[in-house]
């Protein structure tokens, strides 16, 4: 059994729907507001980006440009990558939680708690370690594929973007959430092909790196944080209030 993943169960209580909708909505609003509070700190963000870039080269990680070159070989592929980055991340996670709630309620609370804890930890890092993405780092020699080919979820400049913090590259919640979705579905489903759920975080990794929105290290940090969250939620008691029937 993978560490942090709860044992199998065939049935379980389902928490009240209205309470869960309010809770998940509140968590999302707090996260979005927290990202806006963390916005700014341009000098620190670019200084951290320079250090991350040199660290990756020092440990001989492959250049992010190798992945981007593959995407730029086809206008259709790069547009699809931008669309995946913009439109799959949040809807896929919401669909995952909705499916667990209705079909695997015994695993829903576990997954929701892990995602909430991971998101809180990511927000803390966004506040403590602002980081400019590689698309903004001239030394990286990468292009902003979303701005050039579309679609883009960010404003033209960080200062003009009132909906997102563009200096919140570390950790990558795109990758952290995708990996949690895959692990949760592997734990909740059966069949010899369930490992194919890992294609979601794999494609997400190629997309976030190839579009120059994240460094390799951002995904690595997200993985470490997710592992810690899985352990913490595994050892913490889970109490579920059964929804009235």
N, C-alpha and C positions, 0 to 999 in steps of 0.2 A: 504494500500500500504506500502511495506517495505521501511524504511528510506533509501534514497540514490538511490533507483531504479526508473528510469524515468517512466512516464506514458506510457501506451500502444500507439502504433501508427501502422498503417497498411502499410505505405509507407514512404520512406524517401530518402534523397540524398545519393549518394554513392561517397565518396571521390576518387580522382584519384588513380588508382591501383599502378602505378610506385612510386608515392610519398609515399604511405603507405608501400610498400615493403622496400623502402630505409629507412623510418623512423623506422619501426620495427627492421630492421637489425641493424641500428645504435644504437638503444636502447639496443639491445642484446649485441653488441660488447662493448659498454661502460660498461655495467654491468659485463661482463666477465673480462674486463681489471681492473675494480674497485675491483673485488674479488681478483685478483692477487696482486694488490697493497696492499690490506688489509691482505695478507698472512703473516705468521710469528707470532710474539708476543706470543710465546709458553707459557711462564711463566704466563702472564696475562690470556691467554685462559684457562689454567688449574685452575688458581685461581678462575676465574668466574664460571667454571664448578663445582668446589667444593661448591661454594656459592649457585648456582642454585639447586644442589642436596640436600643440607641441607634445603633450603627453601621449596622444594617440600615435604620433610619428615616432616617439621615443620607444614605445613598446611594439612598434612595427605592425600596428593595425592597418588593414588595407585602406587606402584613401577612399573617402566617400564619393569622389569623382568617378571611380570605376563603375559604381552602380548608376550614377547619373548619366554617364556616357551610354549605358545600355538603354536607358529610357529615351534619351534624346535621339536615338537611332530611328525612332518612329513617332510621328506626331500623334498617332492614335494611342500608342502606348503611354506617352507622357501625359496626354490628356486624361486617360483612364487612371493613371497613378494620382493625378491631382484630384480627380473626382473621388477616388477611394479615400484619400486623405480627408477630403472635405465632408463626405456624406456617409461613410460607413462606420466610422469610429463611434459616435454617440448612438445612432439608431441600432447598431448591432448589440451594444451593451444593454440598451433598454429592452430589446427583443429577448435577449438572454435572460434578464431578470423576470420579464413577463412570463416566458415559457416555464422557467423554474417555479414561479408562483403557482401556475395552474397545473403543471404536470408533475413537478418534483418538489412539492412544498417542504419536504423534509430537508432539502438542501438549499432552499431559497434564503433563509435567514443567514446561514453560513456564508453564502456568496455575497449577500448584501453587506454583511459586516466586513468581509475582506475588502470589498471594493471601497466602502466608506473609509476604512482605515488607510488603505493605499492612497486614496485621494487626499486625505488629510495630511499624510506624510509628504506627498508630492507638493502640496500647497506650502508646507513649512519650508521645503527646500527651495521652492520658487521665491520665497521671501528672503531666505538666507543666502542663496547663491543665484542671483540673476545671471542669465546666460544668453548671449545673442546667438541665434541659430547660424549654421554655416552659410546660409544664403546671404547673410549680412557681413560675413567676414571676408574681406578682400583677399587675404592671404590664401584662403581656401580655393579661390578660383572657380567657384561654383555659380550657377545662375539660379534665379528665383523662377522655377518652372511654373508655379501657379500664376505669377504675374505675367509671364510671357505667353503661356499657352492656355491658362484658365482650366477649371474654375479656381478662384481664390477665396479664402475665408478671412483674409486679413486686409486691413486698410493699406493704403499706398505707403504710409510711413508709420512707425511705432507711435509717434506723437499724435498722428491723426486717427489712430485706431482706438475707439472708445468702447469696443466690445470684447477685446482680447488683449492679453499681455504677451507681446511678441518676444519678450525677454525671459520667457518661462520654458526654456528648452530642456532643462534638466530637473527631474527625470522626464522621460517621454511617457505621458499617460496614454497616448495612442497605443504604444506598445504594451504598457503595463495592463491596461484594460483588456487588450486583445488576448494577451497571454492568460489572464484570469478567465476570460470567456472560454478559451479553449480547454483549460484545465477543468473548469466547472462542467463543461459539456462531456468531456471524457469521463468524469466521475459520475455523471448523471445518466449516461447512455450505455448501451451494450452493443456488442458486435465487433467483428474483427477489424472494421474500418474506422472505428471511432478515433483512432490516432490522427486521422486526416483533419480533425478539428484544428490541429496545430498549423495547418496551412494559413489560417487567419493571422496569427502573430507573425508567421514567416513572411507572408505578403506584406503585412503592415510594416515590418522591419525594412524590407526593400523599398517600400514607398516613402517612409519618413526619411530614410537616408538619401534615396535617389532624388527626392524633391528638394533636398537641402534644408529641410526643416529641423533635422536632428543629427547629432553625432552618434557614432556607435556607442560611445560611453553613456549617452542618455538612456539607451535601451538597456545597457548593462546595469546601471543604477536602478532603473525601474524593476528589473528582474530581482535584484537583491532586496529591494524594498518589499516586493510581492512575497518573496520567500519568508521574510520576517513577519509580514502580516498573516500569512498562512499559519505560521507557528503560533503566533499570539492568539489568533482566533481559535486554533485547535485546542489550546490549553484552557481557554476561557469558557466558562459555562454559558450555554445558550438557552434562554428561557423563551418559549413561544406562547403567546396568548392565542388561543384558538378562536377563530372567527365564528360568530353565532350562525347557526344554520336555520 
